Amino acid sequence: MNSVERINHWETIYKTKTQQEVSWYQPIPSTSIDLILGNQTQKNSKIIDVGGGDSLLVDFLLDNGFTSISVLDVSTTAIERAKSRLGDRARLVNWIVDDASTYHSNEKYDVWHDRAAFHFFTSPSDIEAYVTTVNKHLNESGLLILGTFSESGPEKCSGITIQQYSENTLSKLFSATFQKLKCFTVDHQTPFKTQQNFLFCSFKKIS
């Protein structure tokens, strides 16, 4: 799936489904919050939520006093839905409509968070481009948090084949410039009462 196809696919999803009609919906993104807070992230740290869509993570970051938050998603509709939900608080967030694998900016971040976006990149070229993008936009000693489907998780999501990961395969992709901090699996209960097994890993950039 190329960039244009990704845009069209996710625009259709967000135009036809409500927030609670998608499998990745979380009323409280507790794992992501714990990983961000547990690494002693400063309130003025530059945080980007990649593939954030209309996720509620941005709400919790604002509630916890973080002051430099960006949300990136390929879907304009998803971004507009999040902005509408936040109302006046939306002006406190930097909203970016772009493809995560080709995103280019002069901005450098202290935290790169991605729950359930990276595993939609399945071609070697897209995966390589994503890794390059992370390296380019994360400060030295920056925190990388990735949540992907584990090898025990689904093979498809939203009608698309995804890339499953183990702790070893995910860590290996970033081993040249990142030190692994921790990896663990967690079951996510979808709004449809099914279980999806996720692998979460956090890394520290070392070069």
C-alpha positions in Angstrom: 0.0 0.0 0.0 1.5 3.3 -1.1 1.1 6.7 0.6 -1.9 7.7 -1.5 -3.7 4.4 -0.9 -3.0 4.8 2.9 -4.5 8.3 2.9 -7.7 7.1 1.0 -8.0 4.0 3.3 -7.8 5.9 6.6 -10.0 8.8 5.3 -12.7 6.2 4.6 -12.3 4.6 8.0 -12.6 7.8 9.9 -15.4 9.2 7.8 -17.6 6.0 8.2 -16.8 4.8 11.8 -17.2 6.5 15.1 -14.4 6.6 17.7 -15.8 3.5 19.5 -16.4 1.5 16.3 -12.7 1.0 15.7 -10.8 -1.8 17.3 -7.9 0.3 18.6 -10.1 2.6 20.7 -9.0 3.0 24.3 -11.0 5.1 26.8 -7.8 5.3 28.9 -4.5 4.7 27.1 -2.9 3.5 30.3 0.1 1.6 28.9 1.3 4.6 26.8 0.7 7.0 29.8 2.7 4.7 32.1 5.6 4.5 29.7 5.8 8.2 29.2 5.4 9.1 32.8 7.6 6.2 34.0 10.6 7.5 32.0 10.5 10.8 33.9 9.5 12.8 30.9 9.7 16.5 31.6 6.5 18.5 31.3 8.2 20.7 28.6 9.5 17.7 26.6 8.6 17.7 23.0 6.3 14.7 22.4 4.9 13.5 19.1 2.1 10.9 19.0 2.5 9.3 15.6 -0.6 7.8 14.1 -2.5 9.5 16.9 -5.7 10.0 14.9 -8.4 10.9 17.4 -6.8 8.9 20.2 -7.4 10.1 23.7 -3.7 10.2 24.6 -3.4 13.9 23.7 -6.2 14.6 26.2 -4.3 12.8 29.0 -1.0 14.5 28.1 -2.7 17.9 28.4 -4.4 16.9 31.6 -1.0 15.9 33.0 0.5 19.3 32.2 2.6 18.6 29.1 3.1 21.7 27.1 4.8 20.7 23.8 2.6 18.0 22.1 2.4 17.2 18.4 -0.1 14.7 16.9 0.7 13.2 13.4 -1.8 11.3 11.4 -2.2 10.5 7.7 -6.0 11.3 8.0 -7.2 14.8 8.0 -10.6 13.6 9.2 -9.0 12.0 12.2 -7.1 15.1 13.1 -10.2 17.3 12.7 -12.2 14.9 15.0 -9.6 15.2 17.7 -9.5 19.0 17.4 -13.3 19.2 17.6 -13.3 17.0 20.7 -10.6 19.2 22.5 -12.3 22.5 21.7 -10.3 25.4 22.8 -7.5 23.1 24.1 -6.8 22.1 20.5 -4.8 25.3 20.0 -2.3 23.9 22.6 -1.3 21.1 20.2 0.7 21.0 17.0 -1.4 19.1 14.5 0.4 17.4 11.5 -1.3 15.6 8.6 1.4 13.5 7.0 2.6 9.9 6.3 4.8 8.7 9.2 7.3 7.0 6.9 8.0 10.1 4.8 7.4 12.9 7.4 10.1 15.6 7.2 10.5 18.5 9.5 13.3 20.5 11.1 11.7 19.7 14.5 13.4 17.3 16.9 11.4 15.5 19.6 12.3 14.1 23.0 9.6 11.4 22.8 8.4 9.6 19.7 5.2 7.6 20.6 3.5 5.2 18.2 0.8 2.8 19.2 -0.6 0.7 16.4 0.7 2.7 13.4 4.1 1.2 12.7 2.8 -2.3 12.2 0.8 -1.1 9.1 4.1 -0.6 7.3 4.8 -4.0 5.8 7.1 -3.5 2.8 10.9 -3.4 3.6 11.2 0.0 2.0 8.4 1.5 4.1 9.8 0.0 7.3 13.3 1.3 6.5 11.9 4.7 5.7 10.1 4.8 9.0 13.2 3.8 11.0 15.1 6.6 9.2 12.4 9.1 10.0 12.5 8.2 13.7 16.3 8.6 13.8 16.1 12.0 12.0 13.5 13.5 14.3 14.4 12.2 17.7 16.9 14.0 19.9 19.9 12.1 21.3 18.9 10.3 24.5 15.3 10.7 23.3 12.6 8.1 24.1 11.1 5.9 21.5 7.8 4.1 22.5 6.4 1.6 20.0 3.2 -0.5 20.4 2.7 -3.1 17.7 0.8 -6.4 17.3 2.8 -9.2 18.8 3.3 -12.6 17.1 0.3 -13.7 19.1 -1.8 -10.8 17.9 -4.0 -10.4 14.8 -2.5 -10.7 11.3 -4.9 -8.1 10.0 -6.5 -4.9 11.2 -9.0 -2.7 9.6 -9.0 -5.0 6.5 -5.2 -4.6 6.1 -2.4 -7.1 6.5 -0.1 -6.0 9.3 3.5 -6.8 10.3 3.7 -8.7 13.6 6.7 -8.3 15.8 8.6 -10.1 18.6 10.8 -8.4 21.1 13.8 -9.6 19.1 12.6 -8.5 15.6 11.5 -5.1 16.8 14.6 -4.4 18.8 16.8 -5.5 15.9 15.3 -2.9 13.6 16.5 -0.1 15.9 19.6 -1.7 17.4 22.1 0.5 15.5 21.1 3.7 17.2 18.9 2.7 20.1 19.3 1.0 23.4 16.3 -1.2 24.5 14.9 -0.2 27.8 12.0 -2.7 28.2 9.6 -4.8 26.2 6.4 -6.5 27.3 3.1 -7.8 25.9 -0.3 -6.7 26.9 -3.8 -7.7 25.9 -6.0 -4.9 24.5 -9.8 -5.4 24.7 -11.5 -4.0 21.7 -14.9 -2.3 21.9 -16.2 -5.6 20.4 -15.0 -7.5 23.5 -12.3 -9.3 21.6 -8.6 -9.5 22.7 -5.6 -8.3 20.7 -2.1 -9.0 22.0 0.3 -6.0 21.7 4.0 -5.8 22.1 5.2 -2.6 23.7 8.9 -1.6 23.6 10.7 1.5 24.8 14.1 2.5 23.6 16.6 5.3 24.3 18.4 6.9 21.4 22.2 6.5 21.8 23.6 8.0 18.6 
